[in-house]
Amino acid sequence: MLNKDIQLPYGAVYFRKSNPPREDWERDYTTAGQDGLNIFRHWFMWSAIETAPGVYDWEEYDRQMDLAAANGIKTVIAELIHAVPDWAVRKYAHALQVNADGTKLGSYMGVSSATGGFSNNGGGAGALTLNCPEVKEAAGKFLTALATRYKDHPAIYGYDVWNECNYSADVDYSPYAKAAFRKWLERKYGSLKVLAKAWYRYSYAEWDDIEPPVHMAPYPECIDWLQFKRDNFYDQMQWRIDTIRAVDQKNTIVAHGISGAIPNMAANGCDDWLAASKVEVYGFTWIQARKGSEAWKNWYGVDINRAAARGKPFWHAERQGGPLWLQPQVIGRDKEDGRVAEPEDIRLWSMTSLAGGARGVINLRWRPLLDGPLFGAFGSYGMDGSRTPRSDMASAMAKWANDKAQAPLWEAKPVRGEVGILVVRETQEFDYLLNHDRKEKPYPEAMWGAYRAFLENGMQPDWVHIDDIAAYDFLYFPYPIMFTSEQAKRLKAWVENGGTLIAEACPGYFGDLGHVGAVQPNMGLDEVFGAREEEVEFMPDIGDRIHFDLDGAAVDGGGFLQSYRLAGGTGRGHFTDGRLAVVENTYGKGRTLLIGTNPSVAYYRTQGKANGAFFAELLRWSGEKRHVTLSNAALFARVHQGERGSFLWLVNPTRTAQKTEVTLARGALAQSQAVWPIDHIGNSGIEVPPRDVLILPLDS
């Protein structure tokens, strides 16, 4: 749980070996303390500390901890065993991770720290495989020594494990990983005969005959390989936690990902739900200079992390606080698109995350690096550690957030969203395999399109993992082409018990291990939707030619096309050629609406110019009411409820002041002053300043 000494963690990443310069440390800590920052995170890199086998150089890290204690700042120790000592690369050369093309990883300079020991594949797994017992033992000794040294230090907050929780799509094909894969398969299938039948490979004589697939395609062996990698790397995450916990049972274990579950859960292991399940506080890296500064993207970053945290505290673990110059993600983009961070941007980005439920904000640099390609990047403070208008904004927010008057605000949490966007890991895995060699990527377009469509229609769309559907009564399932028979049974029972489900084309078309069902919708879902497939067309490259109507109103399709014949349901719309496109049905106590294409893809591809009215109509059809209705669509609203107070957050991402009228589904605006201290209600109604928020108390 969150440290009781800190009301709301607000700080930065400070020390990454050699940066900032030693002569500035004492002054920087004094400045940070004076400016209201209360938490720092440092990279405790294996490659920088264990300088020879069993020889540890803690001196500079000890100094960081002591300065933190002297200035009232708590420290998160980020373990970085994936920054591997050069002596270990030599000693354990037989345990280097191997890419799919057979090349071995090595020791390279780190972009984000300008120190050696990092792998060259861009993932967070390191050059050496932890499937090798010798490597695991050596790394475990370092983690044990780390926790033993600092577990009782007065500055410690806790440990951040497995930085950004991801791995490269191309690893690991080392002999050690292959051996672990074979053991995983033996546990799953029990015998080679059963495996051979499942994989359609009939000539395995020994388990050692099995090789992991190199080319990704929609076959059972590739599905198993993706799932093994996920299990394997997250088991290693758990091992890191267990190793630290064996020494330190009291300090907090945290982690952070990159809010990358869409679309990188399959390829890169960005399973935010699984990562969050292992720690006490979860967080996310979200950098507008790399992602884009569009409002919906900022909301996506925080909303998917809130969903993954499942009620646990979470924070914006790496928030941009300064510019980004030369990295590939920014080339050609306007400087206002996150490339140059202004003070108002920092306020907006921080406040959007807090409005989304984050309960902590950490800038990914206190001041910029002075070495390497990320020189000058991300820091709120100047290259020399001096204050800037950006740091002044961060200081004002830190002091405001930790004023005791704000305690009820941080105790309140966002209410449940009006609609849930259904997330099924197996669906993404199969789409990754199905479209691996294709330019079209309909899965992320559908997922982001549906989320954006509901968000921009004034709703709070929540990302809902298939395991969490019981908490919701209205779900939207974009691009549901593959899931398991067990998951199909769960969805059927959920609808039968009263749930409202809207699904796009081809629900469960591919079932267990990617097998196509002879009857569509597959796995008994024809009963749920009251329809049977008449024809299907898998041509996402020309999906923009698909058009249909809902009760006569024109709608653009995308992705796939599946037409129907009725089997108990009611037709609600047709494709332009007359084929049945939309079927409504009642199943048990629940309702379904089946849409024979992917209108979410059209919304995404047209940047919201198509299908906005269609998604508004879906909300009306569902019977759900908006928590907040605003007269100004440029603003976003979130309601937070708590035992000591409830609040309305109004977020203005634009560069001009925005006025609005507010209608609440429940409760009313209180007459007391705004929590974020600006004039807010006058004769002309409610006004939110540019790139700012307005936080209003609500009557219970």
Backbone hydrogen bonds, N-H to C=O, Kabsch-Sander energy under -0.5 kcal/mol:
donor,donor_aa,acceptor,acceptor_aa,energy
6,I,3,N,-1.6
11,G,361,V,-2.3
12,A,39,I,-1.7
13,V,363,N,-2.5
14,Y,41,R,-2.0
16,R,14,Y,-0.5
16,R,19,N,-2.6
19,N,16,R,-2.1
24,D,21,P,-1.9
25,W,21,P,-0.5
25,W,22,R,-1.4
28,D,24,D,-2.9
29,Y,25,W,-2.7
30,T,26,E,-2.0
31,T,27,R,-2.5
32,A,28,D,-2.8
33,G,29,Y,-2.5
34,Q,30,T,-2.4
35,D,31,T,-2.1
36,G,33,G,-1.2
37,L,32,A,-2.0
38,N,10,Y,-2.1
39,I,10,Y,-0.6
40,F,74,K,-2.6
41,R,12,A,-1.6
42,H,76,V,-1.8
43,W,15,F,-1.7
44,F,42,H,-0.8
44,F,78,A,-2.7
45,M,43,W,-1.2
46,W,80,L,-1.9
47,S,83,A,-1.4
48,A,45,M,-1.0
49,I,45,M,-1.2
49,I,46,W,-0.6
50,E,46,W,-2.0
51,T,49,I,-1.6
51,T,55,V,-1.0
52,A,55,V,-1.1
55,V,52,A,-3.0
56,Y,54,G,-0.6
57,D,49,I,-2.7
58,W,56,Y,-0.7
61,Y,58,W,-0.5
62,D,58,W,-3.0
63,R,59,E,-1.8
64,Q,60,E,-1.5
65,M,61,Y,-2.1
66,D,62,D,-2.5
67,L,63,R,-2.4
68,A,64,Q,-2.1
69,A,65,M,-2.3
70,A,66,D,-2.0
71,N,67,L,-1.2
71,N,68,A,-0.6
72,G,69,A,-0.9
73,I,68,A,-2.7
74,K,38,N,-2.4
75,T,155,A,-2.9
76,V,40,F,-2.9
77,I,75,T,-0.6
77,I,158,G,-2.9
78,A,42,H,-2.4
78,A,76,V,-0.8
79,E,77,I,-0.9
79,E,160,D,-1.8
80,L,44,F,-1.8
83,A,80,L,-1.2
84,V,82,H,-1.0
84,V,117,G,-2.7
89,V,85,P,-1.7
90,R,86,D,-1.7
91,K,87,W,-2.8
92,Y,88,A,-2.8
93,A,90,R,-1.2
95,A,92,Y,-2.8
96,L,93,A,-1.3
97,Q,127,A,-3.4
99,N,103,T,-3.3
100,A,170,D,-0.6
102,G,99,N,-2.0
105,L,97,Q,-2.7
108,Y,106,G,-0.6
108,Y,118,F,-3.7
110,G,115,T,-3.1
113,S,110,G,-0.8
114,A,110,G,-2.7
118,F,108,Y,-2.5
124,G,166,N,-1.0
129,T,95,A,-2.6
132,C,129,T,-1.4
136,K,132,C,-2.5
137,E,133,P,-2.3
138,A,134,E,-2.2
139,A,135,V,-2.9
140,G,136,K,-2.3
141,K,137,E,-2.0
142,F,138,A,-1.6
143,L,139,A,-2.3
144,T,140,G,-2.4
145,A,141,K,-2.4
146,L,142,F,-2.5
147,A,143,L,-2.5
148,T,144,T,-2.4
149,R,145,A,-2.0
150,Y,146,L,-1.6
151,K,147,A,-1.8
153,H,150,Y,-1.6
156,I,153,H,-1.5
157,Y,75,T,-3.3
158,G,75,T,-1.3
159,Y,252,T,-2.5
160,D,77,I,-2.4
161,V,159,Y,-0.6
161,V,254,V,-2.2
164,E,256,H,-0.9
165,C,162,W,-2.3
167,Y,268,N,-2.1
171,V,168,S,-0.9
173,Y,98,V,-2.5
178,K,174,S,-2.5
179,A,175,P,-2.0
180,A,176,Y,-1.9
181,F,177,A,-2.3
182,R,178,K,-2.2
183,K,179,A,-1.8
184,W,180,A,-2.2
185,L,181,F,-2.5
186,E,182,R,-2.2
187,R,183,K,-2.1
188,K,184,W,-1.9
189,Y,185,L,-3.2
190,G,185,L,-0.5
190,G,186,E,-1.9
191,S,189,Y,-0.7
195,L,191,S,-2.0
196,A,192,L,-3.0
197,K,193,K,-1.7
198,A,194,V,-2.0
199,W,195,L,-2.6
200,Y,196,A,-1.2
201,R,196,A,-1.6
205,A,203,S,-0.6
209,D,206,E,-1.8
210,I,207,W,-1.6
216,M,214,V,-0.6
219,Y,217,A,-2.6
222,C,219,Y,-0.7
223,I,219,Y,-2.0
224,D,220,P,-2.6
225,W,221,E,-1.8
226,L,222,C,-2.4
227,Q,223,I,-2.1
228,F,224,D,-2.7
229,K,225,W,-2.5
230,R,226,L,-2.0
231,D,227,Q,-2.4
232,N,228,F,-3.4
233,F,229,K,-2.7
234,Y,230,R,-2.1
235,D,231,D,-2.0
236,Q,232,N,-1.6
237,M,233,F,-1.6
238,Q,234,Y,-2.1
239,W,235,D,-2.1
240,R,236,Q,-2.0
241,I,237,M,-2.0
242,D,238,Q,-3.0
243,T,239,W,-2.5
244,I,240,R,-2.1
245,R,241,I,-3.0
246,A,242,D,-1.7
247,V,244,I,-1.5
248,D,244,I,-2.9
249,Q,247,V,-0.6
252,T,157,Y,-1.6
254,V,159,Y,-3.3
254,V,252,T,-0.6
255,A,281,V,-1.5
257,G,283,G,-2.4
264,N,260,G,-2.3
265,M,261,A,-1.2
268,N,264,N,-1.3
269,G,265,M,-0.7
270,C,264,N,-2.0
271,D,269,G,-2.4
272,D,270,C,-1.3
275,A,271,D,-2.5
276,A,272,D,-2.5
277,S,273,W,-1.5
278,K,274,L,-0.5
278,K,275,A,-1.3
279,V,276,A,-1.1
280,E,253,I,-2.6
281,V,253,I,-1.1
282,Y,313,P,-1.7
283,G,255,A,-0.9
284,F,315,W,-1.4
285,T,257,G,-2.2
286,W,284,F,-0.5
286,W,318,E,-2.3
288,Q,286,W,-0.6
290,R,287,I,-1.6
291,K,287,I,-2.2
292,G,288,Q,-3.0
297,K,294,E,-0.6
298,N,294,E,-1.6
299,W,295,A,-2.0
300,Y,296,W,-2.6
301,G,297,K,-2.4
302,V,298,N,-1.4
303,D,299,W,-3.0
304,I,300,Y,-2.4
305,N,301,G,-0.7
306,R,302,V,-2.4
307,A,303,D,-2.1
308,A,304,I,-2.1
309,A,305,N,-2.1
310,R,306,R,-0.9
310,R,307,A,-0.8
311,G,306,R,-0.6
312,K,309,A,-1.8
315,W,282,Y,-1.7
316,H,360,G,-2.7
317,A,284,F,-0.7
317,A,315,W,-1.4
318,E,284,F,-1.6
319,R,362,I,-2.5
320,Q,286,W,-0.7
321,G,378,F,-1.1
324,L,339,R,-2.2
330,V,327,Q,-1.9
331,I,327,Q,-0.7
331,I,328,P,-0.6
333,R,330,V,-2.2
337,D,334,D,-1.4
338,G,336,E,-1.5
339,R,334,D,-0.6
340,V,335,K,-2.5
341,A,339,R,-0.5
342,E,340,V,-0.6
345,D,342,E,-0.8
346,I,342,E,-1.8
347,R,343,P,-2.0
348,L,344,E,-2.4
349,W,345,D,-3.3
350,S,346,I,-2.2
351,M,347,R,-2.7
352,T,348,L,-2.6
353,S,349,W,-1.5
354,L,350,S,-2.2
355,A,351,M,-2.8
356,G,352,T,-1.7
357,G,354,L,-1.3
358,A,353,S,-2.5
359,R,314,F,-3.5
361,V,9,P,-2.5
362,I,316,H,-2.7
363,N,11,G,-2.8
364,L,319,R,-1.3
366,W,13,V,-1.9
369,L,374,L,-0.6
374,L,111,V,-0.5
375,F,372,G,-1.4
376,G,369,L,-2.0
377,A,374,L,-1.9
378,F,323,P,-2.5
379,G,377,A,-0.5
380,S,365,R,-0.8
381,Y,366,W,-2.0
382,G,386,S,-2.9
385,G,382,G,-2.0
391,S,380,S,-0.8
392,D,388,T,-2.4
393,M,389,P,-1.7
394,A,390,R,-2.2
395,S,391,S,-2.8
396,A,392,D,-2.3
397,M,393,M,-2.2
398,A,394,A,-2.5
399,K,395,S,-2.5
400,W,396,A,-2.1
401,A,397,M,-3.0
402,N,398,A,-1.4
403,D,400,W,-1.3
406,Q,403,D,-2.4
407,A,404,K,-1.7
409,L,406,Q,-0.5
410,W,406,Q,-1.7
411,E,407,A,-1.4
412,A,408,P,-1.2
413,K,641,Q,-2.7
415,V,639,V,-2.3
419,V,460,Q,-0.9
420,G,474,F,-1.9
421,I,462,D,-3.7
422,L,420,G,-0.7
422,L,476,Y,-2.6
423,V,464,V,-2.9
424,V,422,L,-0.5
427,T,424,V,-0.6
428,Q,424,V,-1.5
429,E,425,R,-2.4
430,F,426,E,-2.3
431,D,427,T,-2.2
432,Y,428,Q,-2.6
433,L,429,E,-1.8
434,L,430,F,-3.0
435,N,431,D,-2.6
436,H,433,L,-0.9
438,R,435,N,-1.5
445,E,441,K,-1.2
446,A,442,P,-2.7
447,M,443,Y,-2.6
448,W,444,P,-2.7
449,G,445,E,-2.1
450,A,446,A,-2.5
451,Y,447,M,-2.0
452,R,448,W,-2.9
453,A,449,G,-2.4
454,F,450,A,-2.1
455,L,451,Y,-2.5
456,E,452,R,-2.9
457,N,454,F,-0.9
458,G,455,L,-1.6
459,M,454,F,-1.8
462,D,419,V,-2.7
462,D,460,Q,-0.5
464,V,421,I,-2.9
464,V,462,D,-0.6
465,H,463,W,-0.6
466,I,423,V,-1.8
468,D,465,H,-2.7
469,I,466,I,-0.9
471,A,468,D,-1.5
472,Y,469,I,-2.0
475,L,500,T,-2.7
476,Y,420,G,-3.1
477,F,502,I,-3.0
481,I,479,Y,-0.8
483,F,510,F,-1.4
488,A,484,T,-2.2
489,K,485,S,-2.1
490,R,486,E,-1.7
491,L,487,Q,-2.3
492,K,488,A,-2.5
493,A,489,K,-2.3
494,W,490,R,-2.0
495,V,491,L,-2.5
496,E,492,K,-2.7
497,N,493,A,-1.7
498,G,495,V,-2.2
499,G,494,W,-2.0
500,T,473,D,-2.3
501,L,499,G,-0.6
501,L,591,R,-2.4
502,I,475,L,-2.3
503,A,593,L,-2.4
504,E,477,F,-2.1
505,A,597,T,-1.4
508,G,480,P,-3.1
509,Y,506,C,-1.7
510,F,481,I,-2.8
511,G,515,H,-3.7
514,G,511,G,-2.4
515,H,512,D,-1.5
517,G,509,Y,-1.9
522,N,507,P,-0.9
525,L,522,N,-2.0
526,D,521,P,-0.8
527,E,524,G,-1.0
528,V,524,G,-0.7
529,F,525,L,-2.3
530,G,526,D,-1.2
531,A,526,D,-1.3
532,R,565,R,-2.5
533,E,520,Q,-2.9
534,E,563,S,-3.2
535,E,563,S,-0.8
537,E,561,L,-3.0
539,M,537,E,-1.1
542,I,539,M,-1.7
543,G,540,P,-1.3
545,R,542,I,-1.7
546,I,543,G,-1.8
548,F,555,V,-2.4
549,D,574,H,-1.5
550,L,553,A,-2.2
551,D,549,D,-0.5
551,D,572,R,-3.0
553,A,550,L,-1.9
555,V,548,F,-3.0
557,G,546,I,-3.0
560,F,558,G,-0.6
561,L,537,E,-2.0
562,Q,596,G,-2.9
563,S,535,E,-2.5
564,Y,580,L,-1.5
565,R,532,R,-2.4
567,A,530,G,-2.5
569,G,530,G,-2.0
570,T,584,E,-3.2
572,R,582,V,-2.9
573,G,582,V,-1.0
575,F,579,R,-3.0
576,T,547,H,-1.6
578,G,575,F,-2.3
580,L,564,Y,-0.6
581,A,573,G,-2.6
582,V,573,G,-1.9
583,V,594,L,-2.1
584,E,570,T,-3.1
585,N,592,T,-2.3
587,Y,590,G,-2.1
589,K,496,E,-2.6
590,G,587,Y,-2.3
591,R,499,G,-1.5
592,T,585,N,-2.6
593,L,501,L,-2.0
594,L,583,V,-2.9
595,I,503,A,-2.8
595,I,593,L,-0.5
596,G,581,A,-2.9
596,G,594,L,-0.5
598,N,558,G,-1.9
601,V,598,N,-1.2
602,A,598,N,-1.1
603,Y,599,P,-1.9
604,Y,600,S,-2.2
605,R,601,V,-2.9
606,T,602,A,-1.7
607,Q,604,Y,-1.5
608,G,603,Y,-2.8
609,K,606,T,-1.4
615,F,611,N,-2.0
616,A,612,G,-1.7
617,E,613,A,-2.0
618,L,614,F,-1.7
619,L,615,F,-1.6
620,R,616,A,-1.9
621,W,617,E,-2.8
622,S,618,L,-2.0
623,G,619,L,-1.1
623,G,620,R,-0.7
624,E,619,L,-0.7
629,T,663,T,-2.9
630,L,628,V,-0.5
631,S,661,E,-1.6
633,A,631,S,-0.6
635,L,632,N,-1.4
636,F,651,V,-2.0
638,R,649,W,-2.1
640,H,647,F,-2.7
641,Q,413,K,-2.9
645,G,642,G,-1.1
646,S,698,L,-0.6
647,F,640,H,-2.6
648,L,696,L,-3.1
649,W,638,R,-3.2
649,W,647,F,-0.5
650,L,648,L,-0.5
650,L,694,L,-2.6
651,V,636,F,-3.0
652,N,692,D,-2.7
658,Q,688,V,-2.4
660,T,686,I,-2.4
663,T,629,T,-2.2
665,A,627,H,-2.5
668,A,699,D,-0.8
670,A,697,P,-2.4
675,V,695,I,-2.9
676,W,695,I,-0.7
678,I,676,W,-1.4
682,G,680,H,-0.6
682,G,685,G,-1.8
685,G,682,G,-1.6
686,I,660,T,-1.5
687,E,680,H,-1.3
688,V,658,Q,-3.0
691,R,654,T,-2.0
692,D,652,N,-1.0
692,D,689,P,-0.9
694,L,650,L,-2.3
696,L,648,L,-2.8
696,L,694,L,-0.6
698,L,646,S,-2.6
699,D,668,A,-3.2
